Amino acid sequence: MDKPILVAVVDDHAIVRQGLVGMLSRDDRFEVAGEADSGFKAIDLVVDTQPDVVLMDVSMPDLDGIAATRQIKKLEPETRVIALTMHQDRAHIRQAFEAGVSGYLLKRNDLGDLIAAIEAVMAGDIFLSPGISRVVVQAFLGDRGDVVAGGKAD
């Protein structure tokens, strides 16, 4: 078996953080590097453990996930960051990707999407939560009418 993917979990809500750690810990493909409840602690955790992937809550009180991601990408450019959030507006999505995230996952998604996101970013791809595809395509097209001809986008 290949070496497990080392994942750091960052969220200011203990129950969310502990749930993610528990789910990942039960899967042999992953090893949890540690967890943090703030952006400042996330930076220290990443420098100390050098995880492959960071699951980063976007909204946190002291230093938000976007600012923390900017710092992490400066210090550890090879570390992949997946924004984990409830925000699906254009501003948050743009800021997250400008900060250097490799994936954007909505908290309403399930474990299968989380695993798909981790695998995608580890393969060098960008992961977009299915729930934000319409926003991303509209931003790309500059809000030109219907996004998907003959169908409805996410």
Secondary structure, 3 states (H helix, E strand, C coil): CCCCEEEEEECCCHHHHHHHHHHHHCCCCEEEEEEECCHHHHHHHHHHHCCCEEEEECCCCCCCHHHHHHHHHHHCCCCEEEEEECCCCHHHHHHHHHHCCCEEEECCCCHHHHHHHHHHHHCCCCEECHHHHHHHHHHHHCCCCCCCCCCCCC
